[in-house]
Amino acid sequence: MAQEDLTRGVGPGGRGVPDPPHRVGELVDGRTRSEQRRLARARQRRRWAVEGLVVLACLVALGVYAAAPGGPAAGPDDEAVLPAPAGRPSGGFPVVDRPGSPADAATPGLRPRQRTPTAPPPSPSSPVAPQPAAAHLDVAQADVPADVDLTAAGTRDWVHWGLRGADSTVRKRDGSGEIADEGGRGDRVGHDVSPETFSWRDGSPVTSSTATTTGVSACGVGSGFALAVDGGGEARTVRLYAGLWMARGRLEARLSSGGATTVRRLEDPHTTHTTEFTVRFRAPKGAKLLLTWTVEATFGGCGNVNLQAVALR
């Protein structure tokens, strides 16, 4: 028994398991042991060749990926080091590339950083000059109040005629002075028969008056009064207190800057008649509202037109 164990040795079944007895050149599974060894070595070499080809293919694919646009940039441990652009430090600082700079041309395989176009700052708009308001003129007629308070009606300026005769004029104290008496045709005559009264508390040279019926008149066709009121660019209101006796009066209103003339008439062939002309207008600075109040026709005796006061606000 012991002799058999010594002659067997270690077989393919594992350590300590004896191979069946055989001779050199004896067939095992149809092949000799030497042929089996050659076949095993050939299979091992083919396996190594296949694995080498796989590793080589992976390395080639990795290199192609690294060189492709958008691929990963070389790390700090890579052997290839990109040259720094001229005039910039090359030690450890990231290169900030700019359009058209050497960094764009010196880094093949790396895609330049995308940049969002910057819109140019808006140019300051030129100030638009305000357009002047359009000129305007409107005339209305109404009955005269029983008592006219010139201080309240003429917050900018007012004028009263005839308090102390044909040449007497009282103006608003510290008024704007924008009402001008431009004269007129015919002789002026003072009167004190106005059907309405006039009062004020801020006059000059007469400080105050209460319930005066005075005014001035002009007799005969074509006779009358001419007045002018400054514009200024803003809307203004003029109230003209006027009348007539046995006549037809004609009011003409126009702007010195141009435009149509507005005409209003008042008539009474038998007695005295008064009215309040309300003139709303807008004229540019330097222009004026021009008013004429004249006798257009008479109906007996000395038909005339009369004027008591003008107020501006």
HELIX and SHEET records of a PDB file:
HELIX    1   1 ALA A    2  ARG A    8  1                                   7    
HELIX    2   2 ARG A   33  ALA A   67  1                                  35    
HELIX    3   3 PRO A  102  ALA A  105  1                                   4    
HELIX    4   4 LEU A  150  ALA A  153  1                                   4    
SHEET    1   A 2 LEU A  27  VAL A  28  0                                        
SHEET    2   A 2 ARG A  31  THR A  32 -1                                        
SHEET    1   B 6 HIS A 136  ALA A 142  0                                        
SHEET    2   B 6 THR A 262  ARG A 282 -1                                        
SHEET    3   B 6 ALA A 235  LEU A 255 -1                                        
SHEET    4   B 6 LYS A 288  THR A 298 -1                                        
SHEET    5   B 6 GLY A 224  ASP A 230 -1                                        
SHEET    6   B 6 ILE A 179  ASP A 181 -1                                        
SHEET    1   C 7 HIS A 136  ALA A 142  0                                        
SHEET    2   C 7 THR A 262  ARG A 282 -1                                        
SHEET    3   C 7 ALA A 235  LEU A 255 -1                                        
SHEET    4   C 7 ASN A 304  LEU A 312 -1                                        
SHEET    5   C 7 ASP A 157  TRP A 161 -1                                        
SHEET    6   C 7 THR A 169  LYS A 172 -1                                        
SHEET    7   C 7 GLY A 203  SER A 204 -1                                        
SHEET    1   D 6 HIS A 136  ALA A 142  0                                        
SHEET    2   D 6 THR A 262  ARG A 282 -1                                        
SHEET    3   D 6 ALA A 235  LEU A 255 -1                                        
SHEET    4   D 6 ASN A 304  LEU A 312 -1                                        
SHEET    5   D 6 GLY A 215  CYS A 219 -1                                        
SHEET    6   D 6 ARG A 188  HIS A 191 -1                                        
SHEET    1   E 3 ASP A 147  ASP A 149  0                                        
SHEET    2   E 3 THR A 197  TRP A 200  1                                        
SHEET    3   E 3 SER A 209  THR A 212 -1                                        
END                                                                             
